[in-house]
Amino acid sequence: MNHRPKPYVAVATLCEKVLQEKDNVVSLVRIVDTVKFAVVPGQGAIRLTLMVMLRSGEAIGRYEVRFVMRKPSGEQQELAVAPTIELTGNEHGANIQAELLLRVTEIGLHWFDVLVDGEKLTSVPLRLLLQEPEPSPPPPMSTS
């Protein structure tokens, strides 16, 4: 087991869009933790961005970052391996943006684990719900 310092998590969330301005300020648009679907599992997909912002603190050196999704059934799926990040200490860090296209195969609570050098640093939840169809309006009454 590696006992070197791990970075701090400044942000770990799912959102629809990430904006990065010229001055390197990041804005997250439509942060989500619940999504409703009107389709049956296996027939739909969702596009989200997993945004993770790490800050060095005492962590200095090269670190490997990976993302693993845990489905409600317990099945795990590795999503992405980020490029190795270089941390230089203090408030400096790395922003990691993973664009995800997730097929909806299970309804329920999913977790996105953020692993640094193989150890879980944090987890981000996403609940997928099946949206009930809107009831059809009654037919118009005849006036004859």
FENSUL-V382373 format. One record per residue. RES is the residue in one letter. SS is DSSP state (~ for helix, > for strand, _ for the rest). BURIAL is # if it has 16 or more other C-alpha atoms within 10 Angstrom, else .. Layout:
res:RES ss:SS burial:BURIAL
res:RES ss:SS burial:BURIAL
//
This chain:
res:M ss:_ burial:.
res:N ss:_ burial:.
res:H ss:_ burial:.
res:R ss:_ burial:.
res:P ss:_ burial:.
res:K ss:_ burial:#
res:P ss:_ burial:#
res:Y ss:> burial:#
res:V ss:> burial:.
res:A ss:> burial:.
res:V ss:> burial:.
res:A ss:> burial:#
res:T ss:> burial:#
res:L ss:> burial:#
res:C ss:> burial:#
res:E ss:> burial:#
res:K ss:> burial:#
res:V ss:> burial:#
res:L ss:> burial:.
res:Q ss:> burial:.
res:E ss:_ burial:.
res:K ss:_ burial:.
res:D ss:_ burial:.
res:N ss:_ burial:.
res:V ss:_ burial:.
res:V ss:> burial:.
res:S ss:> burial:.
res:L ss:> burial:.
res:V ss:> burial:.
res:R ss:> burial:.
res:I ss:> burial:#
res:V ss:> burial:.
res:D ss:_ burial:.
res:T ss:> burial:.
res:V ss:> burial:.
res:K ss:> burial:.
res:F ss:> burial:#
res:A ss:_ burial:.
res:V ss:_ burial:.
res:V ss:_ burial:.
res:P ss:_ burial:.
res:G ss:_ burial:.
res:Q ss:_ burial:.
res:G ss:> burial:.
res:A ss:> burial:.
res:I ss:> burial:.
res:R ss:> burial:.
res:L ss:> burial:#
res:T ss:> burial:#
res:L ss:> burial:#
res:M ss:> burial:#
res:V ss:> burial:#
res:M ss:> burial:#
res:L ss:> burial:#
res:R ss:> burial:#
res:S ss:> burial:#
res:G ss:> burial:#
res:E ss:> burial:#
res:A ss:> burial:#
res:I ss:> burial:#
res:G ss:> burial:.
res:R ss:> burial:.
res:Y ss:> burial:#
res:E ss:_ burial:.
res:V ss:> burial:#
res:R ss:> burial:#
res:F ss:> burial:#
res:V ss:> burial:#
res:M ss:> burial:#
res:R ss:> burial:#
res:K ss:_ burial:#
res:P ss:_ burial:.
res:S ss:_ burial:.
res:G ss:_ burial:.
res:E ss:_ burial:.
res:Q ss:> burial:.
res:Q ss:> burial:.
res:E ss:> burial:.
res:L ss:> burial:#
res:A ss:> burial:.
res:V ss:> burial:.
res:A ss:_ burial:.
res:P ss:_ burial:.
res:T ss:_ burial:.
res:I ss:> burial:#
res:E ss:> burial:#
res:L ss:> burial:#
res:T ss:> burial:#
res:G ss:> burial:.
res:N ss:> burial:.
res:E ss:> burial:.
res:H ss:> burial:.
res:G ss:> burial:#
res:A ss:> burial:#
res:N ss:> burial:.
res:I ss:> burial:#
res:Q ss:> burial:#
res:A ss:> burial:#
res:E ss:> burial:#
res:L ss:> burial:#
res:L ss:> burial:.
res:L ss:> burial:.
res:R ss:> burial:.
res:V ss:> burial:#
res:T ss:_ burial:.
res:E ss:_ burial:#
res:I ss:_ burial:#
res:G ss:> burial:.
res:L ss:> burial:#
res:H ss:> burial:#
res:W ss:> burial:#
res:F ss:> burial:#
res:D ss:> burial:#
res:V ss:> burial:#
res:L ss:> burial:#
res:V ss:> burial:#
res:D ss:_ burial:#
res:G ss:_ burial:.
res:E ss:> burial:.
res:K ss:> burial:.
res:L ss:> burial:.
res:T ss:> burial:.
res:S ss:> burial:#
res:V ss:> burial:#
res:P ss:> burial:#
res:L ss:> burial:#
res:R ss:> burial:#
res:L ss:> burial:#
res:L ss:> burial:#
res:L ss:> burial:.
res:Q ss:_ burial:.
res:E ss:_ burial:.
res:P ss:_ burial:.
res:E ss:_ burial:.
res:P ss:_ burial:.
res:S ss:_ burial:.
res:P ss:_ burial:.
res:P ss:_ burial:.
res:P ss:_ burial:.
res:P ss:_ burial:.
res:M ss:_ burial:.
res:S ss:_ burial:.
res:T ss:_ burial:.
res:S ss:_ burial:.
//
